[in-house]
Amino acid sequence: KWCCPTGRRVQSSRLGPSPPRLLTEEEYQLQGKVETHKALEELRSFCQSPDFSAWTAVSRIQSPKRFAEFVGGASHVTPNEVSVHEREYGLDRLFIDEQLFEEDEEEEEIDNSDS
Protein backbone atom coordinates (compact mmCIF):
# COMPACT_ATOMS: atom_id res chain seq x y z
CA LYS A 1 0.00 0.00 0.00
CA TRP A 2 2.60 2.54 1.07
CA CYS A 3 4.99 2.03 -1.82
CA CYS A 4 2.84 3.71 -4.45
CA PRO A 5 1.32 7.24 -4.34
CA THR A 6 -2.22 5.97 -4.94
CA GLY A 7 -2.05 3.72 -1.89
CA ARG A 8 -0.82 6.60 0.24
CA ARG A 9 -3.65 8.83 -0.99
CA VAL A 10 -6.26 6.21 -0.18
CA GLN A 11 -4.76 5.60 3.26
CA SER A 12 -4.55 9.32 4.08
CA SER A 13 -8.14 9.92 2.95
CA ARG A 14 -9.30 7.26 5.43
CA LEU A 15 -7.48 9.02 8.26
CA GLY A 16 -9.19 12.31 7.45
CA PRO A 17 -7.64 15.73 7.20
CA SER A 18 -4.89 16.61 9.60
CA PRO A 19 -5.87 19.22 12.19
CA PRO A 20 -4.81 22.78 11.42
CA ARG A 21 -1.73 24.15 13.13
CA LEU A 22 -2.62 26.38 16.06
CA LEU A 23 -1.28 29.92 16.08
CA THR A 24 1.21 31.10 18.64
CA GLU A 25 0.19 34.05 20.82
CA GLU A 26 2.37 36.38 18.71
CA GLU A 27 0.89 35.09 15.43
CA TYR A 28 -2.62 35.48 16.85
CA GLN A 29 -1.95 39.08 17.93
CA LEU A 30 -0.37 39.94 14.57
CA GLN A 31 -3.20 38.36 12.59
CA GLY A 32 -5.73 40.26 14.71
CA LYS A 33 -4.00 43.58 14.02
CA VAL A 34 -3.64 42.92 10.29
CA GLU A 35 -7.24 41.76 9.82
CA THR A 36 -8.65 44.60 11.93
CA HIS A 37 -6.67 47.18 9.98
CA LYS A 38 -7.83 45.64 6.70
CA ALA A 39 -11.50 45.58 7.77
CA LEU A 40 -11.35 49.18 9.03
CA GLU A 41 -9.88 50.32 5.71
CA GLU A 42 -12.64 48.47 3.83
CA LEU A 43 -15.26 50.13 6.05
CA ARG A 44 -13.69 53.56 5.55
CA SER A 45 -13.62 53.00 1.80
CA PHE A 46 -17.26 51.89 1.70
CA CYS A 47 -18.34 54.89 3.80
CA GLN A 48 -16.69 57.20 1.24
CA SER A 49 -18.37 55.49 -1.74
CA PRO A 50 -21.46 56.85 -3.51
CA ASP A 51 -23.38 53.69 -2.49
CA PHE A 52 -23.19 54.68 1.17
CA SER A 53 -26.12 56.61 2.65
CA ALA A 54 -24.37 58.99 5.04
CA TRP A 55 -27.58 60.58 6.32
CA THR A 56 -29.09 57.21 7.23
CA ALA A 57 -25.93 56.15 9.07
CA VAL A 58 -25.50 59.45 10.90
CA SER A 59 -29.12 59.40 12.06
CA ARG A 60 -28.57 55.99 13.68
CA ILE A 61 -25.27 56.46 15.51
CA GLN A 62 -24.57 58.02 18.88
CA SER A 63 -21.52 60.05 17.90
CA PRO A 64 -21.75 61.39 14.33
CA LYS A 65 -18.71 63.65 14.79
CA ARG A 66 -16.53 60.74 15.86
CA PHE A 67 -17.81 58.68 12.92
CA ALA A 68 -17.01 61.50 10.48
CA GLU A 69 -13.51 61.75 11.94
CA PHE A 70 -13.06 57.97 11.48
CA VAL A 71 -14.17 58.14 7.85
CA GLY A 72 -11.71 61.02 7.39
CA GLY A 73 -8.84 58.84 8.63
CA ALA A 74 -8.84 59.22 12.42
CA SER A 75 -8.45 56.24 14.72
CA HIS A 76 -11.50 54.13 15.50
CA VAL A 77 -10.69 54.18 19.23
CA THR A 78 -9.96 57.01 21.63
CA PRO A 79 -6.81 57.15 23.79
CA ASN A 80 -9.01 56.53 26.83
CA GLU A 81 -10.46 53.37 25.24
CA VAL A 82 -6.94 52.14 24.48
CA SER A 83 -5.94 52.73 28.10
CA VAL A 84 -8.97 50.86 29.45
CA HIS A 85 -8.33 47.98 27.04
CA GLU A 86 -4.67 47.76 28.07
CA ARG A 87 -5.66 47.64 31.73
CA GLU A 88 -8.22 44.91 31.14
CA TYR A 89 -6.50 42.81 28.48
CA GLY A 90 -2.89 43.98 28.28
CA LEU A 91 0.29 42.25 29.39
CA ASP A 92 -0.22 43.39 32.99
CA ARG A 93 -3.56 41.60 33.06
CA LEU A 94 -2.02 38.46 31.55
CA PHE A 95 0.63 38.51 34.28
CA ILE A 96 -2.01 38.86 37.00
CA ASP A 97 -4.11 36.05 35.49
CA GLU A 98 -1.03 33.84 35.27
CA GLN A 99 -0.21 34.44 38.93
CA LEU A 100 -3.77 33.66 39.98
CA PHE A 101 -3.74 30.48 37.91
CA GLU A 102 -0.47 29.40 39.52
CA GLU A 103 -1.91 30.04 43.00
CA ASP A 104 -4.97 27.90 42.14
CA GLU A 105 -2.70 25.06 40.98
CA GLU A 106 -0.65 25.25 44.19
CA GLU A 107 -3.83 25.10 46.31
CA GLU A 108 -5.03 22.07 44.35
CA GLU A 109 -1.70 20.33 44.88
CA ILE A 110 -1.88 21.00 48.63
CA ASP A 111 -5.48 19.73 48.75
CA ASN A 112 -4.54 16.58 46.81
CA SER A 113 -1.55 15.84 49.04
CA ASP A 114 -3.73 16.14 52.17
CA SER A 115 -6.15 13.50 50.83
C-alpha positions, 0 to 999 in steps of 0.5 A: 500500500505505502509504496505507491502514491495511490495507496498513500492517498487512499490511506490518508483519505481514510485518516481524514484531514490533519488538524490545522496548526494552532497559532502562537500568541504572537501570530494570533496578535499579529493576525488580529491587528492585520485583519482589523486594519484591513477591515477598518480600511474596507469600512472607511472605503465603503463609507466614502463610496457613492453607495453609502447613505451617510444621512441614514448612518448618521441618524442611527449612531450616537456620535456622528462627529466621531464617525465622520472623523473615522471616515476622514482617517482618524483612529476608531478608538480614543486614547481613553479606550486604548488605556482601558483595554490595556488595563483589562487585556494587556500584558499586565492583566495576563501577568495577574491572570497567570499568577492567579492560575499558579496560586490555584494550581498550588492550592489544588496540589496542597489539597490533593496531598492532604487526601 
